[in-house]
Amino acid sequence: MASRSTTKNGYDRRVAILAAVDDFLFRSKIRATAKHVNADVQFAQTPEEILAKARELRPALVIIDLNSAKADPVATIAALKRDPDLASIRAIGFASHVHVELIAAARNAGADQVLPRSAFAGNLAEILASAMVP
């Protein structure tokens, strides 16, 4: 379930983030960074699990590793953006910069942002913190 925290101005902010990332080291990095910025992150792997958790949690952000072997990333992004109840959830994909066709496919599927893995990792704290919405 999405957690809530209170900002210094007293406003509640939803901080749920759903991530589909296979790499355990990268998952650990996301988890540690989320803890640092006081964000609640949950993980899902299969397209069905990702969509079900998105419906349940109504996260502010869905992060998808475009190189995931389990998530069927492009089709999952397309399904997320086709669903009227989920389409407004921000979806960010990341992949190695050499996977130009995969990056283009994710953009065409409706990803709100697609980043090279290095840029995603380098800006992770800002990305997670930006997911905190009123």
C-alpha positions as CSV (number, residue, x, y, z in Angstrom):
1,M,0.0,0.0,0.0
2,A,1.2,3.5,-0.7
3,S,2.7,5.2,2.2
4,R,2.2,8.9,3.1
5,S,4.6,11.3,4.6
6,T,4.2,14.9,5.6
7,T,6.3,17.7,4.1
8,K,7.7,20.5,6.1
9,N,4.6,22.6,5.0
10,G,2.3,19.9,6.4
11,Y,1.0,18.6,3.1
12,D,0.6,14.9,2.7
13,R,2.5,13.4,-0.2
14,R,2.0,10.0,-1.9
15,V,5.5,8.4,-2.3
16,A,4.7,5.0,-3.7
17,I,7.0,3.9,-6.5
18,L,6.6,0.7,-8.4
19,A,9.7,-0.7,-10.0
20,A,10.2,-3.6,-12.4
21,V,13.9,-4.4,-12.2
22,D,15.5,-7.8,-12.5
23,D,19.0,-6.9,-11.4
24,F,19.3,-7.5,-7.7
25,L,22.2,-5.0,-7.3
26,F,20.2,-2.3,-9.0
27,R,17.1,-3.2,-6.9
28,S,19.2,-2.7,-3.8
29,K,20.4,0.7,-5.1
30,I,16.8,1.7,-5.8
31,R,15.7,0.5,-2.4
32,A,18.5,2.3,-0.5
33,T,18.0,5.5,-2.5
34,A,14.2,5.4,-1.9
35,K,14.8,5.0,1.8
36,H,17.2,8.0,1.7
37,V,14.5,10.2,0.1
38,N,11.7,8.8,2.3
39,A,9.9,7.1,-0.6
40,D,8.1,3.8,-0.5
41,V,9.2,1.5,-3.3
42,Q,7.7,-1.9,-4.2
43,F,8.9,-4.3,-6.9
44,A,7.0,-6.4,-9.4
45,Q,8.4,-8.6,-12.2
46,T,5.8,-10.0,-14.6
47,P,3.5,-7.8,-16.7
48,E,0.5,-9.2,-14.8
49,E,2.1,-8.4,-11.5
50,I,3.2,-4.9,-12.6
51,L,-0.3,-4.0,-13.8
52,A,-2.0,-5.5,-10.8
53,K,0.2,-3.6,-8.4
54,A,-0.2,-0.4,-10.4
55,R,-4.0,-0.8,-9.9
56,E,-3.6,-1.6,-6.2
57,L,-1.0,1.0,-5.3
58,R,-1.8,3.9,-7.7
59,P,1.9,4.8,-7.5
60,A,3.2,8.2,-8.5
61,L,5.8,6.5,-10.7
62,V,6.5,3.2,-12.4
63,I,10.1,2.5,-13.2
64,I,10.8,-0.2,-15.8
65,D,14.2,-1.7,-16.7
66,L,13.8,-2.0,-20.5
67,N,16.3,-4.9,-20.5
68,S,14.1,-6.9,-18.1
69,A,13.7,-10.5,-19.2
70,K,10.5,-11.0,-17.1
71,A,8.6,-7.7,-17.5
72,D,8.1,-7.6,-21.3
73,P,8.8,-3.9,-20.8
74,V,7.5,-2.4,-24.0
75,A,4.2,-4.3,-24.0
76,T,3.8,-3.5,-20.3
77,I,4.3,0.2,-20.8
78,A,1.8,0.1,-23.7
79,A,-0.7,-1.7,-21.5
80,L,-0.2,0.7,-18.7
81,K,-0.8,3.7,-21.0
82,R,-3.8,2.1,-22.7
83,D,-5.6,1.6,-19.4
84,P,-7.7,4.7,-18.6
85,D,-7.3,4.1,-14.9
86,L,-3.5,3.8,-15.1
87,A,-2.6,6.0,-18.1
88,S,-1.8,9.1,-15.9
89,I,0.9,7.2,-13.9
90,R,4.3,8.4,-14.9
91,A,6.4,5.7,-16.5
92,I,10.1,5.9,-16.8
93,G,12.2,3.3,-18.6
94,F,15.9,2.9,-18.6
95,A,18.3,0.8,-20.7
96,S,21.9,0.8,-22.0
97,H,22.4,3.7,-24.4
98,V,23.4,1.2,-27.1
99,H,19.9,-0.3,-27.3
100,V,18.6,2.5,-29.6
101,E,15.7,0.4,-31.0
102,L,14.5,-0.6,-27.6
103,I,14.6,3.0,-26.3
104,A,12.6,4.1,-29.4
105,A,10.1,1.3,-28.9
106,A,9.6,2.3,-25.2
107,R,9.0,5.9,-26.2
108,N,6.5,4.8,-28.9
109,A,4.7,2.6,-26.3
110,G,4.1,5.7,-24.2
111,A,6.9,5.9,-21.7
112,D,7.0,9.4,-20.2
113,Q,10.7,9.4,-20.1
114,V,13.4,7.0,-21.2
115,L,17.0,7.4,-19.9
116,P,20.3,5.7,-20.5
117,R,21.1,3.4,-17.5
118,S,24.0,5.7,-16.4
119,A,21.8,8.8,-16.4
120,F,19.1,7.0,-14.5
121,A,21.5,5.7,-11.9
122,G,23.2,9.1,-11.6
123,N,19.9,11.0,-11.1
124,L,18.1,8.3,-9.1
125,A,17.6,10.3,-5.9
126,E,16.1,13.2,-7.9
127,I,13.9,10.9,-9.9
128,L,12.5,9.2,-6.8
129,A,12.1,12.5,-5.0
130,S,10.2,13.9,-7.9
131,A,7.7,11.1,-7.7
132,M,6.4,12.6,-4.4
133,V,3.2,14.3,-5.4
134,P,0.5,16.0,-3.4
